Amino acid sequence: MGPECLSGVLDAHITPVVPVVSPTRGNAMAALGFALIVVVSVFPWSHGRSSGSSGYFGAWTPHWSLMAVLPGLAGLVFTAIAWRKPPDVRLEVGVVLVLSVTIGAAAVLHQQHPPLLSVSSSMPLLALAGAGIALLGTIRKATRALRARRHPI
C-alpha cells in the first residue's frame, strides 16, 4: 500500500474518542451526609418533660423523625449502589435532591413539633446538616458533569 492510500485507510479505522465522564466528585460527600443521618437516628431525637428521653432508636418511631431517617437510609443505599454502578447523573442528582429536601423538611418539622410532652434535642439539626452535606455533594457532582459536557477535552 502506498503513502497516497495509507491516510484513507487509517482515517477509516480511527473512531472518534468521546470521553466518558463519570464524575465521582461528590459521591463521598453525599454518602457521608446520608451516613450522618443514619448514625444520628440511633440517638434520642427528643427529651420528655416527665418521662425522660425518647431513648435510643427513638427516631424510628412514627413521627417526623421517621420521615427523615427513612430517606436517609434510602439515600445511603442509593449512593452506595450509584458509586459501584453509576446511573445517569441527572437521575442521581434528582434522587439525592428529593431525598435531601425530604430529610430537611422532616428534620425541621420534628424540631418545631416534637412528640407530645417532649422537647426536641439537637439530633434533628444534625440530620438537617447531613441532608445539606449530601445536597452539596450532589451539587458538586452535577457541576462537574456540566463542566465536562461543555468542555469534553
C-alpha positions in Angstrom: 0.0 0.0 0.0 1.4 3.4 -1.0 1.5 6.6 1.0 -1.3 8.1 -1.0 -3.8 5.4 0.1 -2.4 5.0 3.7 -4.1 8.1 5.1 -7.5 6.9 3.7 -7.2 3.5 5.3 -6.0 4.9 8.7 -8.8 7.5 8.8 -11.4 4.8 8.1 -10.3 2.8 11.2 -10.0 5.6 13.6 -13.1 6.1 15.7 -13.5 9.5 17.4 -12.7 9.4 21.0 -15.6 10.6 23.1 -14.6 11.0 26.7 -16.8 9.1 29.1 -17.4 11.3 32.1 -18.3 9.6 35.3 -17.9 12.4 37.8 -17.2 10.8 41.1 -16.5 14.0 42.9 -19.3 14.5 45.4 -20.0 10.8 45.9 -18.2 10.6 49.2 -19.7 13.8 50.4 -23.3 12.6 49.6 -22.6 9.2 51.2 -21.2 11.0 54.3 -24.3 13.2 54.6 -26.6 10.2 54.4 -24.5 8.2 56.8 -24.6 11.0 59.3 -28.4 10.9 59.2 -28.4 7.2 59.8 -25.9 7.4 62.7 -27.9 10.3 64.3 -31.0 8.2 64.1 -29.6 6.0 66.9 -29.6 8.8 69.4 -32.7 10.3 71.1 -34.4 13.0 69.0 -36.5 14.3 71.8 -36.5 14.6 75.6 -39.7 14.0 77.5 -40.7 16.6 80.1 -41.9 14.0 82.5 -40.8 10.6 81.2 -37.2 11.3 80.2 -35.8 11.0 76.7 -37.3 9.1 73.7 -34.4 6.7 74.0 -32.1 5.1 71.6 -33.6 4.5 68.1 -36.4 6.8 69.1 -36.2 8.4 65.7 -37.5 5.1 64.2 -41.0 5.6 65.8 -43.9 7.1 63.8 -43.2 10.8 63.8 -41.5 13.4 61.7 -38.2 11.9 62.7 -39.1 8.7 60.8 -39.7 10.8 57.7 -36.1 12.0 58.0 -34.5 8.7 58.8 -36.0 6.5 56.1 -34.9 8.8 53.3 -31.5 9.0 54.9 -31.2 5.2 54.9 -32.5 5.1 51.3 -30.0 7.8 50.3 -27.2 5.8 51.9 -28.2 2.7 50.0 -28.7 4.6 46.7 -25.3 6.3 46.9 -23.6 3.0 47.6 -25.2 1.5 44.6 -24.5 4.5 42.4 -20.9 4.5 43.5 -20.4 1.0 42.2 -22.6 1.3 39.1 -23.2 5.0 38.3 -26.6 5.8 36.8 -27.3 8.8 34.6 -26.1 11.8 36.5 -29.4 13.6 36.1 -31.2 10.7 37.8 -28.7 10.6 40.6 -28.9 14.3 41.2 -32.7 14.2 41.1 -32.9 11.3 43.6 -30.5 12.9 46.0 -32.2 16.3 45.7 -35.6 14.8 46.6 -34.2 12.8 49.5 -32.3 15.7 50.9 -35.2 18.1 50.7 -37.5 15.5 52.3 -35.0 14.9 55.1 -34.5 18.6 55.7 -38.2 19.3 55.8 -38.9 16.4 58.2 -36.0 17.4 60.5 -37.3 20.9 60.7 -40.8 19.7 61.4 -39.6 17.4 64.1 -37.5 20.3 65.6 -40.5 22.6 65.7 -43.2 19.9 66.5 -41.6 17.2 68.8 -43.8 14.4 70.1 -46.4 15.2 72.7 -45.0 16.3 76.1 -41.4 16.4 74.9 -38.7 18.8 73.7 -36.6 18.3 70.6 -32.9 17.5 71.0 -30.2 18.7 68.7 -30.3 15.5 66.6 -32.8 16.9 64.0 -30.4 19.7 63.4 -27.6 17.2 62.8 -29.8 15.4 60.4 -30.5 18.7 58.7 -26.7 19.2 58.4 -26.4 15.7 56.9 -29.0 16.5 54.3 -27.1 19.7 53.5 -23.8 17.7 53.1 -25.5 15.2 50.8 -27.0 18.0 48.8 -23.7 19.8 48.5 -22.1 16.6 47.4 -24.6 16.0 44.6 -24.4 19.7 43.5 -20.6 19.3 43.3 -21.1 16.2 41.1 -23.7 17.9 38.9 -21.4 20.9 38.4 -18.5 18.6 37.4 -20.8 16.8 34.9 -21.9 20.1 33.4 -18.4 21.3 33.0 -17.3 18.0 31.4 -20.2 18.3 28.9 -19.3 21.9 27.9 -15.5 21.1 27.7 -15.2 17.5 26.6 -11.4 17.5 26.4 
